[in-house]
Amino acid sequence: MRLTLLLLLAATVTCLAQNDALDAKNGFKDIRLLSNVTDYGGLSYNKALKDEPQHAIYKAVKGHYESIGDVPIRNLQVYTYRNLIYRIEVLVAKDEKLFRSLEKAFGKIKYSMGSQVSYWEGAKVRLTYRPEGKKNVLLTYIAKDINKIIAEDKKKAIDSLTSEF
C-alpha cells in the first residue's frame, strides 16, 4: 500500500514537472505563445483567415526556422489574433530521435481516443503530435488562454455597443 502510494506520488510529481517544462518553454524555439508576432524577424505575413479579420497567418522567412537539430522543418506557420501568437504549427520530417527528445523534455505522450491525437499538456500550453502521411509529423503548440482573450474582447465589444443605446 505504501509503495503504491509512493509510486503514485512520484509519478504525479514527475508529470507536473514535465508539464511545467512545457509551460516554461511556452512555444517553439524562440517563438513564444501570446507574444507579439512583430517581435520576430524570421516570420512574415501570409494571409488573414476567412471571416476573421483579426486573425492572420505568418510563415517562416527563408533562412529562418529550417531545422530542429538535423531534422528538417518542411513548413512553419504561426497563427495570430490581434498580433498575439496563439498557435504554432511545425511540419517536420518523421524522425524517431525527435520523438524521443520530445518525450525526454515533456514526459510520456498521452493519446486522446476522441480526437485521435497524441499530445503533451501543461497548464498554459498544449503540444500535439500528429503524423501527416508517411514521412512527416505536425507539431502544434497551442496557447490555452487564447479563448479567454477572445471572449473578453467580444464581451468588451458588446459592452461598448450597449453603452451607445
Contact map, one row per residue, 1 for C-alpha under 8 A:
111110000000000000000000000000000000000000000000000000000000000000000000000000000000000000000000000000000000000000000000000000000000000000000000000000000000000000000
111111000000000000000000000000000000000000000000000000000000000000000000000000000000000000000000000000000000000000000000000000000000000000000000000000000000000000000
111111100000000000000000000000000000000000000000000000000000000000000000000000000000000000000000000000000000000000000000000000000000000000000000000000000000000000000
111111110000000000000000000000000000000000000000000000000000000000000000000000000000000000000000000000000000000000000000000000000000000000000000000000000000000000000
111111111000000000000000000000000000000000000000000000000000000000000000000000000000000000000000000000000000000000000000000000000000000000000000000000000000000000000
011111111100000000000000000000000000000000000000000000000000000000000000000000000000000000000000000000000000000000000000000000000000000000000000000000000000000000000
001111111110000000000000000000000000000000000000000000000000000000000000000000000000000000000000000000000000000000000000000000000000000000000000000000000000000000000
000111111111000000000000000000000000000000000000000000000000000000000000000000000000000000000000000000000000000000000000000000000000000000000000000000000000000000000
000011111111100000000000000000000000000000000000000000000000000000000000000000000000000000000000000000000000000000000000000000000000000000000000000000000000000000000
000001111111110000000000000000000000000000000000000000000000000000000000000000000000000000000000000000000000000000000000000000000000000000000000000000000000000000000
000000111111111000000000000000000000000000000000000000000000000000000000000000000000000000000000000000000000000000000000000000000000000000000000000000000000000000000
000000011111111100000000000000000000000000000000000000000000000000000000000000000000000000000000000000000000000000000000000000000000000000000000000000000000000000000
000000001111111110000000000000000000000000000000000000000000000000000000000000000000000000000000000000000000000000000000000000000000000000000000000000000000000000000
000000000111111111000000000000000000000000000000000000000000000000000000000000000000000000000000000000000010000000000000000000000000000000000000000000000000000000000
000000000011111111100000000000000000000000000000000000000000000000000000000000000000000000000000000000000010000000000000000000000000000000000000000000000000000000000
000000000001111111110000000000000000000000000000000000000000000000000000000000000000000000000000000000000000000000000000000000000000000000000000000000000000000000000
000000000000111111111000000000000000000000000000000000000000000000000000000000000000000000000000000000000000000000000000000000000000000000000000000000000000000000000
000000000000011111111100000000000000000000000000000000000000000000000000000000000000000000000000000000001110000000000000010000000000000000000000000000000000000000000
000000000000001111111110000000000000000000000000000000000000000000000000000000000000000000000000000000000110000000000001111000000000000000000000000000000000000000000
000000000000000111111111000000000000000000000000000000000000000000000000000000000000000000000000000000000000000000000000011000000000000000000000000000000000000000000
000000000000000011111111100000000000000000000000000000000000000000000000000000000000000000000000000000001100000000000000000000000000000000000000000000000000000000000
000000000000000001111111110000000000000000000000000000000000000000000000000000000000000000000000000000001100000000000001110011000000000000000000000000000000000000000
000000000000000000111111110000000000000000000000000000000000000000000000000000000000000000000000000000000000000000000000011110000000000000000000000000000000000000000
000000000000000000011111110000000000000000000000000000000000000000000000000000000000000000000000000000000000000000000000000000000000000000000000000000000000000000000
000000000000000000001111111100010000000000000000000000000000000000000000000000000000000000000000000000000000000000000000000000000000000000000000000000000000000000000
000000000000000000000111111100011000000000000000000000000000000000000000000000000000000000000000000000000000000000000000000110000000000000000000000000000000000000000
000000000000000000000000111111111000000000000000000000000000000000000000000000000000000100000000000000000000000000000000000010000000000000001000000000000000000000000
000000000000000000000000111111110000000000000000000000000000000000000000000000000000000100000000000000000000000000000000000000000000000000001000000000000000000000000
000000000000000000000000001111110000000000000000000000000000000000000000000000000000000000000000000000000000000000000000000000000000000000000000000000000000000000000
000000000000000000000000001111110000000000000000000000000000000000000000000000000000000000000000000000000000000000000000000000000000000000000000000000000000000000000
000000000000000000000000001111111010000100000000000000000000000000000000000000000000000000000000000000000000000000000000000000000000000000000000000000000000000000000
000000000000000000000000111111111110000000000000000000000000000000000000000000000000100000000000000000000000000000000000000000000000000000000000000000000000000000000
000000000000000000000000011000111110000000000000000000000000000000000000000000000001111100000000000000000000000000000000000000000000000000000110000000000000000000000
000000000000000000000000000000011111000000000000000000000000000000000000000000000001110000000000000000000000000000000000000000000000000000000010010000000000000000000
000000000000000000000000000000111111101000000000000000000000000000000000000000000001100000000000000000000000000000000000000000000000000000000000000000000000000000000
000000000000000000000000000000000111111000000000000000000000000000000000000000000011100000000000000000000000000000000000000000000000000000000000000000000000000000000
000000000000000000000000000000000011111100100000000000000000000000000000000000010011100000000000000000000000000000000000000000000000000000000000000000000000000000000
000000000000000000000000000000000001111110000000000000000000000000000000000000000010000000000000000000000000000000000000000000000000000000000000000000000000000000000
000000000000000000000000000000000011111110000000000000000000000000000000000000000000000000000000000000000000000000000000000000000000000000000000000000000000000000000
000000000000000000000000000000100000111111100000000000000000000000000000000000000000000000000000000000000000000000000000000000000000000000000000000000000000000000000
000000000000000000000000000000000000011111110000000000000000000000000000000000000000000000000000000000000000000000000000000000000000000000000000000000000000000000000
000000000000000000000000000000000000000111110000000000000001111110000000000000000000000000000000000000000000000000000000000000000000000000000000000000000000000000000
000000000000000000000000000000000000100111111000000000000111100000000000000000000000000000000000000000000000000000000000000000000000000000000000000000000000000000000
000000000000000000000000000000000000000011111100000000000111100000000000000000000000000000000000000000000000000000000000000000000000000000000000000000000000000000000
000000000000000000000000000000000000000000111110000000011110000000000000000000000000000000000000000000000000000000000000000000000000000000000000000000000000000000000
000000000000000000000000000000000000000000011111000000011110000000000000000000000000000000000000000000000000000000000000000000000000000000000000000000000000000000000
000000000000000000000000000000000000000000001111100000011100000000000000000000000000000000000000000000000000000000000000000000000000000000000000000000000000000000000
000000000000000000000000000000000000000000000111110111111000000000000000000000000000000000000000000000000000000000000000000000000000000000000000000000000000000000000
000000000000000000000000000000000000000000000011111110111000000000000000000000000000000000000000000000000000000000000000000000000000000000000000000000000000000000000
000000000000000000000000000000000000000000000001111110000000000000000000000000000000000000000000000000000000000000000000000000000000000000000000000000000000000000000
000000000000000000000000000000000000000000000000111110000000000000000000000000000000000000000000000000000000000000000000000000000000000000000000000000000000000000000
000000000000000000000000000000000000000000000001111111100000000000000000000000000000000000000000000000000000000000000000000000000000000000000000000000000000000000000
000000000000000000000000000000000000000000000001111111110000000000000000000000000000000000000000000000000000000000000000000000000000000000000000000000000000000000000
000000000000000000000000000000000000000000000001000111110000000000000000000000011100000000000000000000000000000000000000000000000000000000000000000000000000000000000
000000000000000000000000000000000000000000000001100111111000000000000000000000111110000000000000000000000000000000000000000000000000000000000000000000000000000000000
000000000000000000000000000000000000000000001111100011111100000000000000000000111010000000000000000000000000000000000000000000000000000000000000000000000000000000000
000000000000000000000000000000000000000000001111100000111110000000000000000011110000000000000000000000000000000000000000000000000000000000000000000000000000000000000
000000000000000000000000000000000000000000111110000000011111000000000000000011110000000000000000000000000000000000000000000000000000000000000000000000000000000000000
000000000000000000000000000000000000000000111100000000001111100000000000001111000000000000000000000000000000000000000000000000000000000000000000000000000000000000000
000000000000000000000000000000000000000001110000000000000111110110000000001110000000000000000000000000000000000000000000000000000000000000000000000000000000000000000
000000000000000000000000000000000000000001110000000000000011111110000000000000000000000000000000000000000000000000000000000000000000000000000000000000000000000000000
000000000000000000000000000000000000000001000000000000000001111101000000000000000000000000000000000000000000000000000000000000000000000000000000000000000000000000000
000000000000000000000000000000000000000001000000000000000000111111000000000000000000000000000000000000000000000000000000000000000000000000000000000000000000000000000
000000000000000000000000000000000000000001000000000000000001111111000000000000000000000000000000000000000000000000000000000000000000000000000000000000000000000000000
000000000000000000000000000000000000000001000000000000000001101111110000100100000000000000000000000000000000000000000000000000000000000000000000000000000000000000000
000000000000000000000000000000000000000000000000000000000000011111110001110000000000000000000000000000000000000000000000000000000000000000000000000000000000000000000
000000000000000000000000000000000000000000000000000000000000000011111111100000000000000000000000000000000000000000000000000000000000000000000000000000000000000000000
000000000000000000000000000000000000000000000000000000000000000011111111100000000000000000000000000000000000000000000000000000000000000000000000000000000000000000000
000000000000000000000000000000000000000000000000000000000000000000111111000000000000000000000000000000000000000000000000000000000000000000000000000000000000000000000
000000000000000000000000000000000000000000000000000000000000000000111111000000000000000000000000000000000000000000000000000000000000000000000000000000000000000000000
000000000000000000000000000000000000000000000000000000000000000000111111100000000000000000011010010000000000000000000000000000000000000000000000000000000000000000000
000000000000000000000000000000000000000000000000000000000000000001111111110000000000000000011000000000000000000000000000000000000000000000000000000000000000000000000
000000000000000000000000000000000000000000000000000000000000000011110011111100000000000001111000000000000000000000000000000000000000000000000000000000000000000000000
000000000000000000000000000000000000000000000000000000000000000001000001111100000000000001111000000000000000000000000000000000000000000000000000000000000000000000000
000000000000000000000000000000000000000000000000000000000011000000000000111110000000000011110000000000000000000000000000000000000000000000000000000000000000000000000
000000000000000000000000000000000000000000000000000000000011000010000000111111000000000111100000000000000000000000000000000000000000000000000000000000000000000000000
000000000000000000000000000000000000000000000000000000001111000000000000001111100000000111000000000000000000000000000000000000000000000000000000000000000000000000000
000000000000000000000000000000000000000000000000000000001110000000000000000111110000111110000000000000000000000000000000000000000000000000000000000000000000000000000
000000000000000000000000000000000000000000000000000000111100000000000000000011111000111100000000000000000000000000000000000000000000000000000000000000000000000000000
000000000000000000000000000000000000100000000000000001111100000000000000000001111111111000000000000000000000000000000000000000000000000000000000000000000000000000000
000000000000000000000000000000000000000000000000000001110000000000000000000000111111110000000000000000000000000000000000000000000000000000000000000000000000000000000
000000000000000000000000000000000000000000000000000001100000000000000000000000011111000000000000000000000000000000000000000000000000000000000000000000000000000000000
000000000000000000000000000000000001110000000000000000110000000000000000000000011111100000000000000000000000000000000000000000000000000000000000000000000000000000000
000000000000000000000000000000001111100000000000000000000000000000000000000000011111110000000000000000000000000000000000000000000000000000000000000000000000000000000
000000000000000000000000000000011111100000000000000000000000000000000000000001111011111100000000000000000000000000000000000000000000000000000000000000000000000000000
000000000000000000000000000000001100000000000000000000000000000000000000000001111001111100000000000000000000000000000000000000000000000000000110010000000000000000000
000000000000000000000000000000001000000000000000000000000000000000000000000001110000111110000000000000000000000000000000000000000000000000011110000000000000000000000
000000000000000000000000001100001000000000000000000000000000000000000000000111100000111111000000000000000000000000000000000000000000000000011100000000000000000000000
000000000000000000000000000000000000000000000000000000000000000000000000001111000000001111100000000000000000000000000000000000000000000001111000000000000000000000000
000000000000000000000000000000000000000000000000000000000000000000000000111110000000000111110000000000000000000000000000000000000000000001110000000000000000000000000
000000000000000000000000000000000000000000000000000000000000000000000000111100000000000011111000000000000000000000000000000000000000000111100000000000000000000000000
000000000000000000000000000000000000000000000000000000000000000000000011111000000000000001111100000000000000000000000000000000000000000111100000000000000000000000000
000000000000000000000000000000000000000000000000000000000000000000000011110000000000000000111110000000000000000000000000000000000000001110000000000000000000000000000
000000000000000000000000000000000000000000000000000000000000000000000000000000000000000000011111010000000000000000000000000000000010011110000000000000000000000000000
000000000000000000000000000000000000000000000000000000000000000000000010000000000000000000001111111000000000000000000000000000000000000000000000000000000000000000000
000000000000000000000000000000000000000000000000000000000000000000000000000000000000000000000111111100000000000000000000000000000000000000000000000000000000000000000
000000000000000000000000000000000000000000000000000000000000000000000000000000000000000000000011111110000000000000000000000000000000000000000000000000000000000000000
000000000000000000000000000000000000000000000000000000000000000000000010000000000000000000000111111111000000000000000000000000000000000000000000000000000000000000000
000000000000000000000000000000000000000000000000000000000000000000000000000000000000000000000011111111100000000000000000000000000000000000000000000000000000000000000
000000000000000000000000000000000000000000000000000000000000000000000000000000000000000000000001111111110000000000000000000000000000000000000000000000000000000000000
000000000000000000000000000000000000000000000000000000000000000000000000000000000000000000000000111111111000000000000000000000000000000000000000000000000000000000000
000000000000000000000000000000000000000000000000000000000000000000000000000000000000000000000000011111111110000000000000000000000000000000000000000000000000000000000
000000000000000000000000000000000000000000000000000000000000000000000000000000000000000000000000001111111111100000000000000000000000000000000000000000000000000000000
000000000000000000000000000000000000000000000000000000000000000000000000000000000000000000000000000111111111000000000000000000000000000000000000000000000000000000000
000000000000000001001100000000000000000000000000000000000000000000000000000000000000000000000000000011111110000000000000000000000000000000000000000000000000000000000
000000000000000001101100000000000000000000000000000000000000000000000000000000000000000000000000000001111111100000000001000000000000000000000000000000000000000000000
000000000000011001100000000000000000000000000000000000000000000000000000000000000000000000000000000001111111100000000001000000000000000000000000000000000000000000000
000000000000000000000000000000000000000000000000000000000000000000000000000000000000000000000000000000110111110000000001000000000000000000000000000000000000000000000
000000000000000000000000000000000000000000000000000000000000000000000000000000000000000000000000000000100111111000000111000000000000000000000000000000000000000000000
000000000000000000000000000000000000000000000000000000000000000000000000000000000000000000000000000000000001111100000111000000000000000000000000000000000000000000000
000000000000000000000000000000000000000000000000000000000000000000000000000000000000000000000000000000000000111110011110000000000000000000000000000000000000000000000
000000000000000000000000000000000000000000000000000000000000000000000000000000000000000000000000000000000000011111111110000000000000000000000000000000000000000000000
000000000000000000000000000000000000000000000000000000000000000000000000000000000000000000000000000000000000001111111000000000000000000000000000000000000000000000000
000000000000000000000000000000000000000000000000000000000000000000000000000000000000000000000000000000000000000111110000000000000000000000000000000000000000000000000
000000000000000000000000000000000000000000000000000000000000000000000000000000000000000000000000000000000000000111111000000000000000000000000000000000000000000000000
000000000000000000000000000000000000000000000000000000000000000000000000000000000000000000000000000000000000001111111100000000000000000000000000000000000000000000000
000000000000000000000000000000000000000000000000000000000000000000000000000000000000000000000000000000000000001110111110000000011100000000000000000000000000000000000
000000000000000000000000000000000000000000000000000000000000000000000000000000000000000000000000000000000000111100011111000000011100000000000000000000000000000000000
000000000000000000000000000000000000000000000000000000000000000000000000000000000000000000000000000000000000111100001111100001111000000000000000000000000000000000000
000000000000000000100100000000000000000000000000000000000000000000000000000000000000000000000000000000000111110000000111110001110000000000000000000000000000000000000
000000000000000000100100000000000000000000000000000000000000000000000000000000000000000000000000000000000000000000000011111011100000000000000000000000000000000000000
000000000000000001110110000000000000000000000000000000000000000000000000000000000000000000000000000000000000000000000001111111000000000000000000000000000000000000000
000000000000000000110010000000000000000000000000000000000000000000000000000000000000000000000000000000000000000000000000111110000000000000000001000000000000000000000
000000000000000000000010010000000000000000000000000000000000000000000000000000000000000000000000000000000000000000000000011111000000000000000011100000000000000000000
000000000000000000000110011000000000000000000000000000000000000000000000000000000000000000000000000000000000000000000000111111100000000000001111000000000000000000000
000000000000000000000100000000000000000000000000000000000000000000000000000000000000000000000000000000000000000000000011110111110000000000011111000000000000000000000
000000000000000000000000000000000000000000000000000000000000000000000000000000000000000000000000000000000000000000000011100011111000000000111100000000000000000000000
000000000000000000000000000000000000000000000000000000000000000000000000000000000000000000000000000000000000000000001111000001111100000001111000000000000000000000000
000000000000000000000000000000000000000000000000000000000000000000000000000000000000000000000000000000000000000000001110000000111110000011110000000000000000000000000
000000000000000000000000000000000000000000000000000000000000000000000000000000000000000000000000000000000000000000001100000000011111000011100000000000000000000000000
000000000000000000000000000000000000000000000000000000000000000000000000000000000000000000000100000000000000000000000000000000001111110111000000000000000000000000000
000000000000000000000000000000000000000000000000000000000000000000000000000000000000000000000000000000000000000000000000000000000111111111000000000000000000000000000
000000000000000000000000000000000000000000000000000000000000000000000000000000000000000000000000000000000000000000000000000000000011111110000000000000000000000000000
000000000000000000000000000000000000000000000000000000000000000000000000000000000000000000000100000000000000000000000000000000000011111100000000000000000000000000000
000000000000000000000000000000000000000000000000000000000000000000000000000000000000000000001100000000000000000000000000000000000001111110000000000000000000000000000
000000000000000000000000000000000000000000000000000000000000000000000000000000000000000000111100000000000000000000000000000000000011111111000000000000000000000000000
000000000000000000000000000000000000000000000000000000000000000000000000000000000000000000111100000000000000000000000000000000001111101111100000000000000000000000000
000000000000000000000000000000000000000000000000000000000000000000000000000000000000000011110000000000000000000000000000000000011111000111110000000000000000000000000
000000000000000000000000000000000000000000000000000000000000000000000000000000000000000011110000000000000000000000000000000000111100000011111000000000000000000000000
000000000000000000000000000000000000000000000000000000000000000000000000000000000000001111000000000000000000000000000000000001111000000001111100000000000000000000000
000000000000000000000000001100000000000000000000000000000000000000000000000000000000001110000000000000000000000000000000000011110000000000111110000000000000000000000
000000000000000000000000000000001000000000000000000000000000000000000000000000000000011100000000000000000000000000000000000011100000000000011111000000000000000000000
000000000000000000000000000000001100000000000000000000000000000000000000000000000000011000000000000000000000000000000000000111000000000000001111110000000000000000000
000000000000000000000000000000000000000000000000000000000000000000000000000000000000000000000000000000000000000000000000001111000000000000000111111000000000000000000
000000000000000000000000000000000000000000000000000000000000000000000000000000000000000000000000000000000000000000000000000100000000000000000011111110000000000000000
000000000000000000000000000000000100000000000000000000000000000000000000000000000000010000000000000000000000000000000000000000000000000000000011111111000000000000000
000000000000000000000000000000000000000000000000000000000000000000000000000000000000000000000000000000000000000000000000000000000000000000000001111111100000000000000
000000000000000000000000000000000000000000000000000000000000000000000000000000000000000000000000000000000000000000000000000000000000000000000000111111110000000000000
000000000000000000000000000000000000000000000000000000000000000000000000000000000000000000000000000000000000000000000000000000000000000000000000111111111000000000000
000000000000000000000000000000000000000000000000000000000000000000000000000000000000000000000000000000000000000000000000000000000000000000000000011111111100000000000
000000000000000000000000000000000000000000000000000000000000000000000000000000000000000000000000000000000000000000000000000000000000000000000000001111111110000000000
000000000000000000000000000000000000000000000000000000000000000000000000000000000000000000000000000000000000000000000000000000000000000000000000000111111111000000000
000000000000000000000000000000000000000000000000000000000000000000000000000000000000000000000000000000000000000000000000000000000000000000000000000011111111100000000
000000000000000000000000000000000000000000000000000000000000000000000000000000000000000000000000000000000000000000000000000000000000000000000000000001111111110000000
000000000000000000000000000000000000000000000000000000000000000000000000000000000000000000000000000000000000000000000000000000000000000000000000000000111111111000000
000000000000000000000000000000000000000000000000000000000000000000000000000000000000000000000000000000000000000000000000000000000000000000000000000000011111111100000
000000000000000000000000000000000000000000000000000000000000000000000000000000000000000000000000000000000000000000000000000000000000000000000000000000001111111110000
000000000000000000000000000000000000000000000000000000000000000000000000000000000000000000000000000000000000000000000000000000000000000000000000000000000111111111000
000000000000000000000000000000000000000000000000000000000000000000000000000000000000000000000000000000000000000000000000000000000000000000000000000000000011111111100
000000000000000000000000000000000000000000000000000000000000000000000000000000000000000000000000000000000000000000000000000000000000000000000000000000000001111111110
000000000000000000000000000000000000000000000000000000000000000000000000000000000000000000000000000000000000000000000000000000000000000000000000000000000000111111111
000000000000000000000000000000000000000000000000000000000000000000000000000000000000000000000000000000000000000000000000000000000000000000000000000000000000011111111
000000000000000000000000000000000000000000000000000000000000000000000000000000000000000000000000000000000000000000000000000000000000000000000000000000000000001111111
000000000000000000000000000000000000000000000000000000000000000000000000000000000000000000000000000000000000000000000000000000000000000000000000000000000000000111111
000000000000000000000000000000000000000000000000000000000000000000000000000000000000000000000000000000000000000000000000000000000000000000000000000000000000000011111
